[in-house]
């Protein structure tokens, strides 16, 4: 049986990041990128690494969420429901 492939914005434990946590990642990443552009004395020049350190998450998760935000203008949402995502037909007699 093949294992479920998780989207990159889900945590390792299988729990998805909350909607607010994803927006936090986007907001902190935008701020870190702005600081990187205008400041000369930032301890870490990599905004993705700084965002991950501030929010205690992984760099690849920050990268995936922020790239999705840049591409679509929204954060990725979690799929609700079962793995098949089909509607259930209820037959009444």
VMD Tcl script that draws the C-alpha trace (Angstrom):
set ca {
  {0.00 0.00 0.00}
  {1.58 3.32 -1.00}
  {2.12 5.86 1.75}
  {0.33 9.18 1.66}
  {2.51 11.91 0.18}
  {2.31 15.00 2.36}
  {2.41 18.50 0.96}
  {5.62 20.26 2.01}
  {3.75 22.69 4.26}
  {2.64 19.90 6.57}
  {4.77 19.17 9.58}
  {6.78 15.99 9.97}
  {4.37 14.64 12.59}
  {1.56 14.70 10.02}
  {-0.19 17.67 11.60}
  {-0.73 20.56 9.25}
  {0.29 24.06 10.18}
  {-2.63 26.25 11.15}
  {-3.91 29.00 8.91}
  {-2.53 31.63 11.31}
  {0.89 29.95 11.50}
  {1.16 30.02 7.70}
  {0.30 33.72 7.62}
  {2.90 34.28 10.34}
  {5.48 32.60 8.12}
  {4.57 34.86 5.19}
  {4.59 38.04 7.32}
  {7.93 37.28 8.99}
  {9.49 36.28 5.68}
  {8.37 39.55 4.06}
  {9.81 41.51 6.99}
  {13.12 39.61 6.90}
  {13.43 40.18 3.14}
  {12.78 43.90 3.62}
  {15.38 44.11 6.40}
  {17.85 42.23 4.24}
  {17.42 44.78 1.44}
  {17.72 47.96 3.51}
  {20.08 47.03 6.34}
  {23.81 46.42 6.35}
  {24.10 44.94 9.84}
  {21.87 41.86 9.88}
  {23.36 38.88 11.67}
  {21.99 36.40 9.12}
  {21.70 37.41 5.48}
  {19.39 34.51 4.58}
  {15.75 35.60 5.19}
  {14.44 32.04 4.86}
  {16.82 30.80 7.54}
  {15.96 33.70 9.85}
  {12.22 33.10 9.41}
  {12.61 29.41 10.20}
  {14.63 30.22 13.31}
  {12.15 32.83 14.57}
  {9.11 30.59 14.11}
  {10.78 27.28 15.05}
  {10.03 25.54 11.77}
  {11.96 24.11 8.83}
  {13.51 26.17 6.05}
  {11.92 24.04 3.33}
  {8.47 24.65 4.83}
  {9.10 28.40 4.86}
  {10.30 28.23 1.27}
  {7.29 26.23 0.06}
  {4.69 28.39 1.81}
  {6.31 31.64 0.71}
  {6.76 30.51 -2.90}
  {3.08 29.47 -2.99}
  {2.18 32.91 -1.61}
  {4.29 34.65 -4.24}
  {2.79 32.58 -7.06}
  {-0.90 32.70 -6.09}
  {-1.18 35.53 -3.55}
  {-2.70 33.22 -0.94}
  {-1.40 30.64 1.48}
  {-1.88 26.93 0.79}
  {-4.94 25.45 2.47}
  {-5.24 22.01 3.97}
  {-7.37 19.43 2.20}
  {-10.22 18.36 4.43}
  {-11.87 14.99 4.25}
  {-10.64 11.51 3.56}
  {-7.86 10.51 1.19}
  {-10.23 9.71 -1.66}
  {-12.23 12.97 -1.38}
  {-15.43 11.60 -2.87}
  {-18.96 12.48 -1.96}
  {-21.06 9.92 -0.16}
  {-24.37 8.99 -1.74}
  {-27.14 8.34 0.76}
  {-30.09 6.46 -0.69}
  {-33.40 6.94 1.08}
  {-36.16 4.38 0.78}
}
mol new
graphics top color blue
foreach p $ca { graphics top sphere $p radius 0.5 }
foreach p [lrange $ca 0 end-1] q [lrange $ca 1 end] { graphics top cylinder $p $q radius 0.2 }
display resetview
